[in-house]
Amino acid sequence: MTDEDLDRRLDAGVPILHAAGRLALDFFQRRGELVIEHKGLQDLVSIADQTVERAIRDELGRLFPGDAIIGEEDGAGAGYAAAPGVWVIDPIDGTANFVRGIPQWCVAIACAKDGEAV
């Protein structure tokens, strides 16, 4: 991956992150309507997590179809180790705070090449 390829990913990733943040904030403001599920003892997931991750995946997949995407909710597809870029997504980092109305949460997106964040 060239520096130009990395710049394209950064230039695309920032607006995707902002759009995902707005989507998550909308859910946060209406969190009383959310259905919350337990993945584990202290591990929660909501439709907000799933919807935000899906929106990020859809846009990244459209812009960078050869890249792999690993998400907290949907996991990773096969062949991600050979992809030119690997996107790592946590659609709502801090779901426990999110569902309790505590405003310490964020949307996290990173891009990696050869196992290192770029």
N, CA, C and O of each residue as an XYZ file, in Angstrom:
472
protein
N       0.845     -1.164      0.000
C       0.000      0.000      0.000
C       0.899      1.239      0.000
O       1.798      1.365      0.831
N       0.648      2.134     -0.928
C       1.455      3.346     -1.057
C       0.966      4.427     -0.094
O      -0.098      4.310      0.514
N       1.773      5.478      0.026
C       1.340      6.617      0.837
C       0.048      7.213      0.283
O      -0.809      7.660      1.045
N      -0.089      7.219     -1.038
C      -1.311      7.731     -1.663
C      -2.519      6.870     -1.266
O      -3.601      7.393     -0.997
N      -2.322      5.549     -1.234
C      -3.400      4.648     -0.802
C      -3.807      4.933      0.647
O      -4.991      4.945      0.982
N      -2.812      5.159      1.491
C      -3.096      5.469      2.895
C      -3.837      6.799      3.017
O      -4.777      6.925      3.801
N      -3.404      7.791      2.233
C      -4.079      9.094      2.254
C      -5.535      8.967      1.820
O      -6.413      9.609      2.396
N      -5.793      8.149      0.816
C      -7.176      7.939      0.362
C      -8.025      7.333      1.475
O      -9.181      7.709      1.663
N      -7.442      6.401      2.201
C      -8.175      5.764      3.295
C      -8.450      6.758      4.426
O      -9.538      6.760      5.004
N      -7.472      7.593      4.738
C      -7.687      8.610      5.765
C      -8.744      9.609      5.308
O      -9.656      9.950      6.061
N      -8.613     10.072      4.075
C      -9.574     11.046      3.537
C     -10.995     10.486      3.518
O     -11.952     11.233      3.718
N     -11.142      9.200      3.282
C     -12.467      8.569      3.277
C     -12.918      8.213      4.690
O     -14.102      8.322      5.012
N     -11.987      7.793      5.526
C     -12.338      7.312      6.858
C     -12.888      8.384      7.781
O     -13.784      8.114      8.581
N     -12.361      9.595      7.681
C     -12.808     10.665      8.582
C     -14.289     10.994      8.384
O     -15.027     11.029      9.369
N     -14.763     11.240      7.143
C     -16.196     11.506      7.000
C     -17.077     10.299      7.343
O     -18.200     10.469      7.818
N     -16.578      9.090      7.106
C     -17.337      7.897      7.503
C     -17.474      7.866      9.023
O     -18.546      7.572      9.550
N     -16.388      8.170      9.717
C     -16.411      8.213     11.177
C     -17.387      9.278     11.677
O     -18.157      9.030     12.605
N     -17.354     10.446     11.071
C     -18.270     11.515     11.493
C     -19.731     11.122     11.266
O     -20.580     11.356     12.126
N     -20.021     10.528     10.114
C     -21.397     10.086      9.826
C     -21.832      9.013     10.823
O     -22.965      9.028     11.302
N     -20.924      8.081     11.132
C     -21.240      7.029     12.102
C     -21.475      7.631     13.484
O     -22.357      7.188     14.219
N     -20.690      8.632     13.830
C     -20.875      9.304     15.114
C     -22.231      9.992     15.215
O     -22.882      9.947     16.258
N     -22.655     10.633     14.117
C     -23.978     11.269     14.117
C     -25.088     10.227     14.258
O     -26.065     10.442     14.976
N     -24.927      9.099     13.566
C     -25.911      8.019     13.663
C     -25.970      7.481     15.096
O     -27.050      7.285     15.652
N     -24.792      7.247     15.685
C     -24.743      6.745     17.063
C     -25.348      7.760     18.033
O     -26.072      7.383     18.955
N     -25.057      9.036     17.831
C     -25.604     10.071     18.711
C     -27.127     10.108     18.634
O     -27.798     10.303     19.648
N     -27.670      9.922     17.441
C     -29.122      9.871     17.299
C     -29.703      8.721     18.130
O     -30.711      8.892     18.817
N     -29.060      7.551     18.061
C     -29.507      6.419     18.889
C     -29.365      6.748     20.380
O     -30.249      6.435     21.178
N     -28.246      7.382     20.745
C     -28.003      7.728     22.150
C     -29.117      8.631     22.682
O     -29.585      8.459     23.807
N     -29.528      9.580     21.868
C     -30.569     10.512     22.291
C     -31.941      9.839     22.386
O     -32.847     10.357     23.039
N     -32.090      8.681     21.729
C     -33.350      7.924     21.784
C     -33.139      6.563     22.447
O     -33.864      5.612     22.153
N     -32.160      6.466     23.331
C     -31.757      5.164     23.870
C     -32.859      4.456     24.646
O     -32.784      3.242     24.836
N     -33.868      5.170     25.096
C     -34.984      4.529     25.784
C     -35.741      3.560     24.896
O     -36.451      2.684     25.390
N     -35.593      3.712     23.578
C     -36.270      2.841     22.612
C     -35.433      1.617     22.237
O     -35.923      0.719     21.553
N     -34.170      1.578     22.682
C     -33.265      0.512     22.253
C     -33.584     -0.824     22.907
O     -33.949     -0.889     24.081
N     -33.442     -1.876     22.133
C     -33.494     -3.238     22.661
C     -32.053     -3.635     22.963
O     -31.194     -3.597     22.082
N     -31.798     -4.011     24.198
C     -30.453     -4.365     24.647
C     -30.379     -5.875     24.818
O     -31.264     -6.485     25.417
N     -29.312     -6.475     24.286
C     -29.077     -7.910     24.448
C     -27.766     -8.108     25.190
O     -26.880     -7.255     25.146
N     -27.651     -9.231     25.863
C     -26.415     -9.581     26.561
C     -25.665    -10.621     25.742
O     -26.171    -11.716     25.497
N     -24.423    -10.260     25.311
C     -23.560    -11.228     24.627
C     -22.810    -12.068     25.653
O     -22.429    -13.207     25.381
N     -22.609    -11.506     26.808
C     -21.911    -12.168     27.895
C     -22.293    -11.483     29.194
O     -23.163    -10.613     29.208
N     -21.653    -11.866     30.277
C     -22.002    -11.349     31.596
C     -21.966     -9.821     31.640
O     -22.898     -9.195     32.144
N     -20.917     -9.227     31.125
C     -20.761     -7.766     31.133
C     -20.688     -7.209     29.716
O     -20.237     -6.080     29.525
N     -21.116     -7.966     28.732
C     -20.970     -7.594     27.327
C     -22.344     -7.360     26.709
O     -23.106     -8.302     26.488
N     -22.652     -6.097     26.435
C     -23.957     -5.720     25.906
C     -23.867     -5.397     24.424
O     -22.809     -5.020     23.920
N     -24.989     -5.551     23.733
C     -25.091     -5.131     22.335
C     -26.506     -4.607     22.122
O     -27.464     -5.099     22.717
N     -26.614     -3.608     21.270
C     -27.929     -3.048     20.959
C     -28.052     -2.900     19.448
O     -27.088     -3.094     18.708
N     -29.241     -2.555     19.012
C     -29.465     -2.293     17.596
C     -28.594     -1.122     17.149
O     -28.231     -1.038     15.976
N     -28.258     -0.231     18.057
C     -27.377      0.890     17.715
C     -26.006      0.370     17.287
O     -25.478      0.794     16.259
N     -25.424     -0.548     18.069
C     -24.122     -1.134     17.715
C     -24.193     -1.770     16.329
O     -23.336     -1.537     15.477
N     -25.218     -2.567     16.127
C     -25.348     -3.312     14.872
C     -25.583     -2.385     13.684
O     -25.006     -2.594     12.617
N     -26.417     -1.369     13.853
C     -26.729     -0.454     12.757
C     -25.532      0.416     12.402
O     -25.244      0.630     11.225
N     -24.838      0.914     13.412
C     -23.664      1.753     13.159
C     -22.576      0.931     12.472
O     -21.962      1.399     11.514
N     -22.332     -0.289     12.950
C     -21.321     -1.122     12.295
C     -21.706     -1.413     10.851
O     -20.856     -1.347      9.963
N     -22.956     -1.731     10.605
C     -23.408     -2.032      9.239
C     -23.209     -0.822      8.330
O     -22.779     -0.982      7.188
N     -23.510      0.373      8.807
C     -23.334      1.590      8.004
C     -21.861      1.803      7.657
O     -21.531      2.147      6.522
N     -20.984      1.598      8.628
C     -19.546      1.747      8.383
C     -19.073      0.690      7.392
O     -18.371      1.006      6.432
N     -19.456     -0.562      7.621
C     -19.059     -1.650      6.717
C     -19.524     -1.387      5.286
O     -18.764     -1.581      4.337
N     -20.759     -0.950      5.132
C     -21.299     -0.717      3.791
C     -20.489      0.342      3.051
O     -20.151      0.162      1.881
N     -20.181      1.437      3.723
C     -19.458      2.526      3.063
C     -18.003      2.150      2.791
O     -17.492      2.423      1.705
N     -17.334      1.530      3.754
C     -15.950      1.096      3.522
C     -15.891      0.053      2.410
O     -14.998      0.096      1.563
N     -16.834     -0.877      2.410
C     -16.873     -1.907      1.369
C     -17.102     -1.329     -0.012
O     -16.570     -1.838     -0.999
N     -17.887     -0.272     -0.088
C     -18.145      0.387     -1.371
C     -16.891      1.106     -1.870
O     -16.569      1.047     -3.057
N     -16.191      1.779     -0.969
C     -15.024      2.569     -1.359
C     -13.757      1.737     -1.528
O     -12.917      2.044     -2.374
N     -13.620      0.689     -0.727
C     -12.402     -0.131     -0.732
C     -12.780     -1.608     -0.770
O     -12.594     -2.321      0.215
N     -13.312     -2.071     -1.905
C     -13.841     -3.441     -1.966
C     -12.798     -4.531     -1.712
O     -13.165     -5.646     -1.341
N     -11.524     -4.242     -1.898
C     -10.496     -5.249     -1.655
C     -10.045     -5.332     -0.214
O      -9.376     -6.287      0.179
N     -10.407     -4.339      0.571
C      -9.992     -4.318      1.971
C     -10.871     -5.252      2.804
O     -12.025     -5.516      2.469
N     -10.296     -5.733      3.881
C     -11.044     -6.564      4.829
C     -11.576     -5.675      5.951
O     -11.025     -4.610      6.234
N     -12.636     -6.123      6.572
C     -13.235     -5.377      7.678
C     -13.467     -6.339      8.842
O     -14.091     -7.389      8.689
N     -12.950     -5.954     10.004
C     -13.159     -6.712     11.232
C     -13.984     -5.819     12.154
O     -13.564     -4.714     12.499
N     -15.143     -6.297     12.544
C     -15.995     -5.497     13.408
C     -16.329     -6.231     14.686
O     -16.361     -7.462     14.720
N     -16.573     -5.479     15.726
C     -16.894     -6.092     17.015
C     -18.169     -6.925     16.936
O     -18.262     -7.976     17.570
N     -19.141     -6.470     16.170
C     -20.424     -7.166     16.137
C     -20.468     -8.294     15.107
O     -21.015     -9.360     15.392
N     -19.904     -8.082     13.918
C     -19.997     -9.080     12.840
C     -18.716     -9.868     12.610
O     -18.686    -10.743     11.744
N     -17.659     -9.582     13.361
C     -16.421    -10.331     13.216
C     -15.682    -10.021     11.929
O     -15.802     -8.927     11.376
N     -14.913    -11.001     11.454
C     -14.078    -10.831     10.262
C     -14.458    -11.853      9.213
O     -14.858    -12.974      9.527
N     -14.329    -11.452      7.982
C     -14.518    -12.385      6.883
C     -13.238    -13.162      6.629
O     -12.183    -12.828      7.169
N     -13.332    -14.176      5.825
C     -12.157    -14.978      5.477
C     -11.200    -14.151      4.627
O     -11.630    -13.261      3.893
N      -9.918    -14.436      4.723
C      -8.918    -13.828      3.861
C      -8.472    -12.439      4.262
O      -7.839    -11.745      3.467
N      -8.785    -12.018      5.472
C      -8.424    -10.649      5.834
C      -6.915    -10.448      5.931
O      -6.438     -9.328      5.747
N      -6.156    -11.498      6.213
C      -4.707    -11.350      6.345
C      -4.046    -10.962      5.028
O      -2.991    -10.329      5.036
N      -4.645    -11.330      3.897
C      -4.058    -11.031      2.589
C      -4.586     -9.733      1.984
O      -4.142     -9.339      0.906
N      -5.507     -9.072      2.639
C      -6.115     -7.852      2.094
C      -5.115     -6.695      2.130
O      -4.259     -6.649      3.014
N      -5.214     -5.765      1.180
C      -4.294     -4.625      1.179
C      -4.451     -3.740      2.418
O      -3.471     -3.196      2.926
N      -5.653     -3.604      2.886
C      -5.918     -2.847      4.103
C      -6.919     -3.617      4.944
O      -7.780     -4.317      4.411
N      -6.807     -3.489      6.236
C      -7.748     -4.138      7.150
C      -8.319     -3.052      8.063
O      -7.588     -2.389      8.798
N      -9.628     -2.890      7.999
C     -10.326     -1.926      8.846
C     -10.809     -2.636     10.099
O     -11.351     -3.739     10.026
N     -10.613     -2.005     11.245
C     -11.055     -2.551     12.523
C     -12.074     -1.565     13.102
O     -11.790     -0.376     13.249
N     -13.262     -2.078     13.426
C     -14.374     -1.223     13.835
C     -14.889     -1.636     15.212
O     -15.124     -2.816     15.475
N     -15.056     -0.658     16.067
C     -15.865     -0.827     17.277
C     -16.955      0.233     17.160
O     -16.709      1.405     17.444
N     -18.155     -0.164     16.747
C     -19.177      0.825     16.411
C     -19.600      1.707     17.579
O     -19.893      2.888     17.391
N     -19.633      1.152     18.759
C     -19.874      1.954     19.963
C     -18.956      1.402     21.047
O     -19.274      0.416     21.711
N     -17.817      2.057     21.209
C     -16.866      1.668     22.240
C     -17.369      2.286     23.542
O     -17.336      3.504     23.721
N     -17.827      1.441     24.430
C     -18.434      1.911     25.669
C     -19.936      1.706     25.667
O     -20.690      2.560     26.133
N     -20.369      0.565     25.139
C     -21.806      0.289     25.046
C     -22.484      0.337     26.414
O     -23.615      0.809     26.521
N     -21.817     -0.140     27.452
C     -22.430     -0.121     28.788
C     -22.754      1.315     29.202
O     -23.835      1.580     29.727
N     -21.832      2.228     28.971
C     -22.107      3.641     29.257
C     -23.218      4.166     28.354
O     -24.132      4.851     28.812
N     -23.130      3.840     27.085
C     -24.097      4.299     26.082
C     -25.527      3.973     26.507
O     -26.390      4.851     26.516
N     -25.774      2.722     26.856
C     -27.146      2.308     27.174
C     -27.622      2.858     28.521
O     -28.824      2.914     28.782
N     -26.684      3.261     29.366
C     -27.054      3.840     30.666
C     -27.155      5.371     30.611
O     -27.451      6.014     31.618
N     -26.907      5.947     29.433
C     -26.995      7.398     29.298
C     -25.763      8.146     29.765
O     -25.812      9.361     29.955
N     -24.659      7.439     29.952
C     -23.403      8.073     30.363
C     -22.660      8.463     29.085
O     -22.372      7.592     28.264
N     -22.344      9.738     28.893
C     -21.791     10.179     27.613
C     -20.284      9.949     27.453
O     -19.594     10.789     26.876
N     -19.776      8.848     27.946
C     -18.390      8.461     27.714
C     -18.381      7.221     26.832
O     -18.272      6.097     27.322
N     -18.495      7.437     25.539
C     -18.464      6.379     24.534
C     -17.988      7.027     23.239
O     -17.972      8.252     23.125
N     -17.608      6.222     22.284
C     -17.180      6.762     20.996
C     -17.360      5.704     19.913
O     -17.606      4.532     20.199
N     -17.232      6.142     18.676
C     -17.158      5.243     17.528
C     -15.676      5.137     17.191
O     -14.998      6.157     17.066
N     -15.167      3.922     17.042
C     -13.745      3.730     16.767
C     -13.555      2.998     15.441
O     -14.144      1.944     15.202
N     -12.716      3.584     14.589
C     -12.365      2.977     13.305
C     -10.857      3.112     13.139
O     -10.297      4.186     13.361
N     -10.207      2.029     12.749
C      -8.773      2.070     12.466
C      -8.508      1.298     11.182
O      -9.268      0.403     10.811
N      -7.428      1.656     10.515
C      -6.995      0.912      9.330
C      -5.604      0.360      9.613
O      -4.748      1.055     10.161
N      -5.390     -0.883      9.238
C      -4.102     -1.534      9.477
C      -3.550     -2.096      8.175
O      -4.290     -2.455      7.259
N      -2.234     -2.160      8.125
C      -1.523     -2.787      7.004
C      -0.430     -3.644      7.621
O       0.322     -3.183      8.480
N      -0.347     -4.881      7.181
C       0.657     -5.812      7.707
C       0.609     -5.900      9.234
O       1.644     -5.990      9.894
N      -0.605     -5.873      9.785
C      -0.780     -6.051     11.215
C      -0.486     -4.831     12.066
O      -0.514     -4.925     13.294
N      -0.204     -3.682     11.451
C       0.088     -2.464     12.198
C      -0.887     -1.370     11.824
O      -1.207     -1.190     10.649
N      -1.358     -0.641     12.817
C      -2.259      0.482     12.541
C      -1.525      1.529     11.718
O      -0.374      1.868     11.988
N      -2.218      2.024     10.716
C      -1.645      3.085      9.876
C      -2.536      4.280      9.983
O      -2.266      5.309      9.365
